[in-house]
Structure formats: C-alpha cells, structure tokens
C-alpha cells in the first residue's frame, strides 16, 4: 500500500508549500518515488500540466522537487478568483464554470469523488504521496463538505501533521487552539506538529514545545529555521510579492504594475534574481516611479475589471507619460490585452461589462471567447533574436495592425504585437524570462550584462538546499513511519476507487 502524509496549517501562508516541496526533494534524494497532491487550491498563479490542463503553480513546483512531470491529478480542484466573492472552477485541469463563494461552499462536496480519484491515481505511481492542505482545519465554519483539509484526510485515511508559523507570533495558541476546537474525529487524524520559520536560537523554544505537547498531546516532528533559499522559489500567494520590492537598487529599474487580480506573477522572479536589476512592485494606490526604464503589465484574471482599477489609480496617465518620455512597456497575457485599444466581452465571460477602452499603447483589439488556450509553447523572440519557451493560459483573441509585427514566433505561429518604434510590445507567453538565453538578450538590449543562466536551474539548486534543511531539522524517519498508517481508498461499493467512474459535474459553464 502506498504511504501518504498530509500537512495542514494553523492558518494560510504558514509555509506548507515550501515544506512539502522540500520533503518531496529530500525523499526523492533518498530514492523514493514521490508525488505531491493538493486536493483543492485557490490561486491565480497557475501552471500547465504535462497531461493537459492547468494546476496550481505550487504543485508544479512540488512536481519539479519530485523530479517528475506535473499532472492534473496533483491538484484536481483549482479555484481562480475573478471577483471579490466569485471564482472560476477548474477540475482535472479543465474549466468547469464559475461560482460565488457562498454557492461553492454548497457545491464543493460534489468534488470529493474527483479528488479521491486523482489521489488514487497518484498512489498507484508512488512510494509515498505528500499532501498539502489549504488554509486551515481550524476554519470549522467551512468544515461541511470540506475537500481541502480534514474532509479529505478523513475520507482518504491519511494521517495529518499540523504546521505552525512562529514568525507571525502566537504559535502556541494557534496549535493549542486548533486542538481545542476541532471535532473529535478530525482531531484524531492529527499525529503531531512542525514549527516553521524560526529565527534565532532554537533552544529558547524548548519550553514552548513542551507547552504545546502538554496542551495537545501531539509530539513535535521538528523546528524549521527561516529558509532563506525559499526566496529563490516561485511563490504561490501574491502576499509573497513583498520580497521582490526588497531587491537591491540596480542599474536597470523595472516597475511591475500589480493589478487586483494579478496572475502568474512568478514570471518576474528571474528578473528579480539578476544582480544588476531592481524589480519594483507598484501596488494599488502607489505611484509608478518616474526613473524606471521598463514598465511591465502582468497577467490578470479579470482584464476588464483591472483596466477600470488602472484608471482609478491614475496608472493610465502615468503609463502614457512614461511612454512619451521614451520608456519601454511590456504586456504579458492580460497585460498585453490591456495595452490595446479595446477589450470586448460580448458573452459576459468576465462579468457584466461588455466592453472597455484599453490603454491604446498598441494598435490591437481583443475579444473574449469561452475557449481557453492552455498549453506549453516554444519559439523565438523576433525583437531580441533569442529562443523563448513557456506556457499559455488565457481566453480571448487579439488582432490589429501592430500584430503584423509579432513579438515572438511560437511553434511556427506569430504571437503578440510590437509598436512601430519597437518600445512597446506584448505577448501571451508566460515564463519567457525563465529562459537564460532570452533574458540575456533582453537585458543586453538595455545595456545590462547577465550570465544567461536558466532560472529553473536556480530553483533546482534551492530545492536541494531546502531538502538538506529538512533532513537536518525534521524527524524525517519518524514522518516516514507515520506515513505507513494510511488507510486504503475504497468506494461506496467497497472496491478500490480506481475502478469507479466519476459522476458528471453539475456546474454550468
């Protein structure tokens, strides 16, 4: 029987993603076949799976840590927020509809079959499955129909380790409080805890560990220090964008305008990692710096709504002034759509607004359509004469006079558009800055030298460094022993779930 272990947090952003990724690499280094799994994820930072469809970028990273190809089964349910209280729902890599938060809470139990099916598929391939929860099991108001935390753990019979973040304070209370409020059946699934993000002398927390175990009866599986190498990994949540602002002032200043529904923001990690580049994240309400050379508009999950917010912040005027001064502007995916003259949504795919005027920096127009383009792509940059590779996740088609000057050729087809003077361009291709050769040519065109190293090599080194920290500070052998207590997955008929077919989902497109 395949072993399994689930890591749940006392709250969001306690470091579960990095912890699971580090353990994936540590166990892979031990010669085990490891698979990551997250039943339900909420993120606009998506990745393209090798078997088609999209998953959370965190599971793409964890697959890389396992040295395996990402699969739609590693994240069977992905919620992509479009509005303050509504999300697009992706199941097994494919868009299945949209739902308001309250409606999804009522519907989510219907996805348990899809979740268990994917988990069983991965279990067939692996020696061990490492499962990441979402949010916290302490959110007992969301327990009914849960598939992300204890709902999955109890249904799949997977033992749970609770993760607490000491850096944010109150870790003793958060662990003891979680123990106190969980229902008995859920509490029985937790077999211990890990303290994460510790700074300083760990011996000073010995009495804290004793207190937690005294309150809960749970043993500690270790205390992890603040992992500096985690800053070299792509982040899942947009709260991690803070780290980009802390970059050392460099010779080339690049401003990223952060829309409310920013998507795939790890596109810019490779630029931030360059010694001679400063990446400045300009958040809503902030003014775009006048001394930046390049402004980038990133992807957006809600292009029309974010266009309206751009104007609310005055970024449309600031961007036009930047262009008049001779600055460069780049749009990626939704940002590319915004740079055009108009964005139309006649079918109401993004919302109730049927049309919005763009920023008019490129002579192109976009129309939204139900079909979503999801896939990897490779080709060549026609602007910088360098190879490019990455992925596409978008709806909408863009055309117009400036498309006669495509930014790139992808798999033999033109993509994107370039202004007549060459200073403004856009493309649908995410991840293009990961390619070392392209990044070197791009920076050289702006007078900056670069080693031209592929960024995935940097990420891979970081994973090895983090795996070494896992082996040093966590009781990995005890965690492996705990993973052997997993229960078999069976369906209502008593047979293994792999023999069952999934029921059709009852969500309107």
Secondary structure as GFF3:
##gff-version 3
##sequence-region A 1 509
A	DSSP	beta_strand	3	9	.	.	.	ID=ss1
A	DSSP	alpha_helix	16	29	.	.	.	ID=ss2
A	DSSP	beta_strand	34	37	.	.	.	ID=ss3
A	DSSP	beta_strand	40	42	.	.	.	ID=ss4
A	DSSP	beta_strand	46	48	.	.	.	ID=ss5
A	DSSP	beta_strand	54	56	.	.	.	ID=ss6
A	DSSP	alpha_helix	57	66	.	.	.	ID=ss7
A	DSSP	three_ten_helix	72	75	.	.	.	ID=ss8
A	DSSP	beta_strand	77	81	.	.	.	ID=ss9
A	DSSP	beta_strand	86	91	.	.	.	ID=ss10
A	DSSP	beta_strand	94	100	.	.	.	ID=ss11
A	DSSP	alpha_helix	101	107	.	.	.	ID=ss12
A	DSSP	three_ten_helix	108	111	.	.	.	ID=ss13
A	DSSP	alpha_helix	112	125	.	.	.	ID=ss14
A	DSSP	beta_strand	128	136	.	.	.	ID=ss15
A	DSSP	three_ten_helix	140	142	.	.	.	ID=ss16
A	DSSP	alpha_helix	150	156	.	.	.	ID=ss17
A	DSSP	beta_strand	160	165	.	.	.	ID=ss18
A	DSSP	three_ten_helix	166	168	.	.	.	ID=ss19
A	DSSP	alpha_helix	171	181	.	.	.	ID=ss20
A	DSSP	alpha_helix	184	187	.	.	.	ID=ss21
A	DSSP	beta_strand	190	198	.	.	.	ID=ss22
A	DSSP	three_ten_helix	202	205	.	.	.	ID=ss23
A	DSSP	alpha_helix	206	216	.	.	.	ID=ss24
A	DSSP	beta_strand	219	225	.	.	.	ID=ss25
A	DSSP	three_ten_helix	228	232	.	.	.	ID=ss26
A	DSSP	three_ten_helix	238	241	.	.	.	ID=ss27
A	DSSP	alpha_helix	242	245	.	.	.	ID=ss28
A	DSSP	beta_strand	252	257	.	.	.	ID=ss29
A	DSSP	beta_strand	262	263	.	.	.	ID=ss30
A	DSSP	three_ten_helix	265	268	.	.	.	ID=ss31
A	DSSP	alpha_helix	269	272	.	.	.	ID=ss32
A	DSSP	beta_strand	277	282	.	.	.	ID=ss33
A	DSSP	beta_strand	294	297	.	.	.	ID=ss34
A	DSSP	beta_strand	299	300	.	.	.	ID=ss35
A	DSSP	alpha_helix	303	313	.	.	.	ID=ss36
A	DSSP	alpha_helix	315	324	.	.	.	ID=ss37
A	DSSP	beta_strand	328	332	.	.	.	ID=ss38
A	DSSP	alpha_helix	334	338	.	.	.	ID=ss39
A	DSSP	beta_strand	342	344	.	.	.	ID=ss40
A	DSSP	beta_strand	355	357	.	.	.	ID=ss41
A	DSSP	beta_strand	365	381	.	.	.	ID=ss42
A	DSSP	beta_strand	386	399	.	.	.	ID=ss43
A	DSSP	three_ten_helix	401	404	.	.	.	ID=ss44
A	DSSP	beta_strand	408	410	.	.	.	ID=ss45
A	DSSP	beta_strand	413	415	.	.	.	ID=ss46
A	DSSP	beta_strand	417	418	.	.	.	ID=ss47
A	DSSP	beta_strand	424	427	.	.	.	ID=ss48
A	DSSP	three_ten_helix	432	434	.	.	.	ID=ss49
A	DSSP	alpha_helix	436	444	.	.	.	ID=ss50
A	DSSP	alpha_helix	455	473	.	.	.	ID=ss51
A	DSSP	alpha_helix	476	483	.	.	.	ID=ss52
A	DSSP	three_ten_helix	497	499	.	.	.	ID=ss53
###
